[in-house]
Amino acid sequence: MKRRETISVKVLAVVCMSFFLIVGMWGCGDSGKVSELQGKIAELEKQLATKDQPAPAAATAGSTLNAVRTKGFIQAGVNGDLFGFGKPDEKGVWRGLDVDTARAIAAAVFGDADKVRYTPLTAKTRFTALQSGEIDVLTRNCTQTLSRDTALGLDFAQVNYYDGQGFLIPKKLGVKSAKELDGASVCVLPGTTTELNVADFFRANGMQMKPVVIENTAELAKAFFAGRCDCLTSDASQLAGIRAVASNPKDYIILPEIISKEPLAPAVRHGDNQWKDIVSYSVWALIAAEEMGITSQNVDAMRTSSDPKIKRFLGASPGNGKALGLSENWAYNIVKQVGNYGEIFARNVGVDTPLGIERGLNALWTNGGLMYAPPFK
Amino acid sequence: MQTVAPQSASTQLKPPVTSVGVIGWVKSNLFNGWFNSLLTLVCGYLIFRTVPPFFKWAVVDSLWFSTSEACRNADGACWSIIPANIRFITFGFFPSEQQWRPLLAMVILVVLLFYSQNRKRWRKSLAYIWALALVAMGLLMKGGLFGLPAVDSAQWGGLPLTLLLSVFGLTAAYPLGVVLALGRQSRMPAVKSLCVVYIELIRGVPLISLLFMSSVVFPLFLPEGVTVNNILRAQVAIILFTAAYIAEVVRGGLQGMSKGQYEAAESLGLNYYQTMRLIILPQALKIVIPPTVSILISAFKDTSLVVIIALFDLLKTTQSVLSDPQWRGFSNEAYIFIALIYFACCFFMSNYSRRLERELDTKY
């Protein structure tokens, strides 16, 4: 009996040791040297001492472009469960407007849109992940605001989707405008700007509301359809999708009022202008391609176009790539591998998808929208 | 029979039908007294109101392999959400052509767990088998050798991730907890105060805050470019948390040992390590099996909290499927499915602990 117990203790010990060995092997690949670490801590402390510097320490470090080139891929922070923006499909392949934005940046930098790794982030972890250098770019349906742009030490690149907050109500409520919602109970997601916006809206119009706060979009929709609240408020991009899953979508309408501005933009760390330029111009390249009528299908034919504007854009006449620190056919790679903005929109959130969103504000400026790219020269 | 002994049959009266058989059982168990009769009626009514509709929903009207459109028009449960998304729910982002690797790793783990259940097999060779299997599982998951394409750990998810976090979390937390418990009992002030501070500090904060610390605060203190794997950070947080709780349970076992056991060991000339290893711990750990297992079970379920730091464990992959507009609204079915998986694992653990208790019971 005693002998058996000693053996079992030994077995336990060996198992544990091999476990730690494996964890050690696994962790070592990622961790750095101790001396390097200590040096860095000293540097961090020095920066902490200068209190008036709002930008976090990681932002001051050198070129993100070089770092990205050395590792060979872009680490992008994405949503993880927002259909149409950032979500894996049933095969585990990432899809969405934000995912395609990240792919466009990878196409510009590496000429290969697949050189992206995705870090799913929650609303709470997203900014720290960028500040700490865990990700290179944050493409996670993130609203650009003044405080995030300044105090959080971020820089927002060009907006890739103009959203706004709206209301979904049952038709039988007989309400035609959000201003008639006095005393309504409102289903809302907590923790984001959505909750604040709706409170502001009701207060500004001198109305009372009873918030019904539920953490998860799917559960929120369920509660609304079960009649636990009079109306549901969310980003307009989500309302059509939520309405579509009702047992009878015709019983629900989306009110015309949009009560907030939500320009969703990719974010980078403050202080690396070259990297921000690359991210911004990658988004603008998507828009410019649509303006010029270049699609992933006709991009090869367009390359031989005689239009100097298109020649410059696709790198047939050089200059743009060098200025950005990229190869001359960076924009060609974006359009060829990812498509133009119109294609991305239609593929991820457009009228033929379950979300069924009209272009609206996200149409080209020539069609009455806000999508406008600066000249590529 | 009747022809052989007609007399005894006539003299021995049969008990009345109301006190034997089904009727008798019902009468003595369900309707003995007005209060119990009332309870029976109320319960019977509740069962009648809930079980048949549930059965109708879950089985009769249910759809198993259909599109989501067909589900929306049906009244019953839409189990189709499971087969349609089973790949993502179980394996997360693991490249689909490499799926056999996490599957094989899980099979190895489960087979080994079942094999090691029997204490007669706890020999040295089993330890080598485990060490070998761990290396094999690591290789299968990570790849990069023997022609297996490397798979970044960021792509691990689903059931393998849940099992990884819990199995390794629990096996590492247990010995650490024992060491902490011994440290807390120690006569050396430095060791003792260190252990006390550690245990009280960790027990004083919720697991969620530890996970947030590991995923949000910790990276800010790392130098630029150095990142410690996200899964590893969560794993360490879970180990540290569970160990503190196990330490307190084990301390209870240590305090439950009579002083005579220590004195007997000393009189035999055993030193501290021999005393602990041969006499105290085997008995102390045995008496704390039930509370230890309930801690392990709750720690296993707590691994689902990694959802909030966006690790795609079983719960998160399921939630991700539910956010697809195509399948939105079928959360009951999906949550029932993963609840069954969790239940199977927890039931296995508690069953095994009862078996261990029985086997180790020495009646003194």
HADDOCK unambig.tbl for C-alpha pairs under 7 A between the chains (distance, minus, plus):
assign (segid A and resid 7 and name CA) (segid B and resid 123 and name CA) 6.19 0.50 0.50
assign (segid A and resid 7 and name CA) (segid B and resid 124 and name CA) 6.72 0.50 0.50
assign (segid A and resid 8 and name CA) (segid B and resid 122 and name CA) 5.89 0.50 0.50
assign (segid A and resid 8 and name CA) (segid B and resid 123 and name CA) 6.91 0.50 0.50
assign (segid A and resid 11 and name CA) (segid B and resid 123 and name CA) 6.87 0.50 0.50
assign (segid A and resid 11 and name CA) (segid B and resid 124 and name CA) 5.99 0.50 0.50
assign (segid A and resid 11 and name CA) (segid B and resid 127 and name CA) 4.92 0.50 0.50
assign (segid A and resid 14 and name CA) (segid B and resid 127 and name CA) 6.02 0.50 0.50
assign (segid A and resid 15 and name CA) (segid B and resid 127 and name CA) 5.93 0.50 0.50
assign (segid A and resid 15 and name CA) (segid B and resid 130 and name CA) 6.45 0.50 0.50
assign (segid A and resid 15 and name CA) (segid B and resid 131 and name CA) 6.10 0.50 0.50
assign (segid A and resid 16 and name CA) (segid B and resid 172 and name CA) 6.43 0.50 0.50
assign (segid A and resid 18 and name CA) (segid B and resid 131 and name CA) 5.64 0.50 0.50
assign (segid A and resid 27 and name CA) (segid B and resid 228 and name CA) 6.92 0.50 0.50
assign (segid A and resid 27 and name CA) (segid B and resid 229 and name CA) 6.91 0.50 0.50
assign (segid A and resid 30 and name CA) (segid B and resid 226 and name CA) 6.68 0.50 0.50
assign (segid A and resid 30 and name CA) (segid B and resid 227 and name CA) 6.07 0.50 0.50
assign (segid A and resid 30 and name CA) (segid B and resid 228 and name CA) 5.52 0.50 0.50
assign (segid A and resid 30 and name CA) (segid B and resid 229 and name CA) 6.71 0.50 0.50
assign (segid A and resid 31 and name CA) (segid B and resid 226 and name CA) 5.90 0.50 0.50
assign (segid A and resid 31 and name CA) (segid B and resid 227 and name CA) 6.47 0.50 0.50
assign (segid A and resid 31 and name CA) (segid B and resid 228 and name CA) 5.86 0.50 0.50
assign (segid A and resid 32 and name CA) (segid B and resid 226 and name CA) 6.01 0.50 0.50
assign (segid A and resid 37 and name CA) (segid B and resid 223 and name CA) 5.99 0.50 0.50
assign (segid A and resid 40 and name CA) (segid B and resid 223 and name CA) 5.46 0.50 0.50
assign (segid A and resid 58 and name CA) (segid B and resid 224 and name CA) 6.10 0.50 0.50
assign (segid A and resid 81 and name CA) (segid B and resid 320 and name CA) 4.99 0.50 0.50
assign (segid A and resid 81 and name CA) (segid B and resid 323 and name CA) 5.87 0.50 0.50
assign (segid A and resid 82 and name CA) (segid B and resid 323 and name CA) 6.62 0.50 0.50
assign (segid A and resid 83 and name CA) (segid B and resid 323 and name CA) 6.51 0.50 0.50
assign (segid A and resid 83 and name CA) (segid B and resid 324 and name CA) 5.69 0.50 0.50
assign (segid A and resid 90 and name CA) (segid B and resid 85 and name CA) 5.57 0.50 0.50
assign (segid A and resid 90 and name CA) (segid B and resid 87 and name CA) 6.87 0.50 0.50
assign (segid A and resid 90 and name CA) (segid B and resid 88 and name CA) 5.38 0.50 0.50
assign (segid A and resid 91 and name CA) (segid B and resid 87 and name CA) 6.74 0.50 0.50
assign (segid A and resid 91 and name CA) (segid B and resid 88 and name CA) 6.02 0.50 0.50
assign (segid A and resid 91 and name CA) (segid B and resid 96 and name CA) 6.59 0.50 0.50
assign (segid A and resid 92 and name CA) (segid B and resid 88 and name CA) 5.87 0.50 0.50
assign (segid A and resid 92 and name CA) (segid B and resid 92 and name CA) 5.93 0.50 0.50
assign (segid A and resid 92 and name CA) (segid B and resid 93 and name CA) 4.52 0.50 0.50
assign (segid A and resid 120 and name CA) (segid B and resid 310 and name CA) 5.79 0.50 0.50
assign (segid A and resid 121 and name CA) (segid B and resid 310 and name CA) 5.51 0.50 0.50
assign (segid A and resid 122 and name CA) (segid B and resid 308 and name CA) 6.97 0.50 0.50
assign (segid A and resid 122 and name CA) (segid B and resid 309 and name CA) 6.69 0.50 0.50
assign (segid A and resid 122 and name CA) (segid B and resid 310 and name CA) 6.07 0.50 0.50
assign (segid A and resid 125 and name CA) (segid B and resid 216 and name CA) 6.29 0.50 0.50
assign (segid A and resid 128 and name CA) (segid B and resid 216 and name CA) 6.09 0.50 0.50
assign (segid A and resid 132 and name CA) (segid B and resid 219 and name CA) 5.79 0.50 0.50
assign (segid A and resid 132 and name CA) (segid B and resid 220 and name CA) 5.01 0.50 0.50
assign (segid A and resid 133 and name CA) (segid B and resid 224 and name CA) 6.40 0.50 0.50
assign (segid A and resid 133 and name CA) (segid B and resid 225 and name CA) 6.62 0.50 0.50
assign (segid A and resid 134 and name CA) (segid B and resid 227 and name CA) 6.56 0.50 0.50
assign (segid A and resid 218 and name CA) (segid B and resid 322 and name CA) 6.63 0.50 0.50
assign (segid A and resid 218 and name CA) (segid B and resid 323 and name CA) 6.01 0.50 0.50
assign (segid A and resid 218 and name CA) (segid B and resid 328 and name CA) 5.94 0.50 0.50
assign (segid A and resid 218 and name CA) (segid B and resid 329 and name CA) 6.37 0.50 0.50
assign (segid A and resid 222 and name CA) (segid B and resid 329 and name CA) 6.33 0.50 0.50
assign (segid A and resid 241 and name CA) (segid B and resid 325 and name CA) 6.22 0.50 0.50
assign (segid A and resid 245 and name CA) (segid B and resid 325 and name CA) 6.69 0.50 0.50
assign (segid A and resid 245 and name CA) (segid B and resid 328 and name CA) 6.69 0.50 0.50
assign (segid A and resid 247 and name CA) (segid B and resid 72 and name CA) 6.70 0.50 0.50
assign (segid A and resid 354 and name CA) (segid B and resid 325 and name CA) 6.41 0.50 0.50
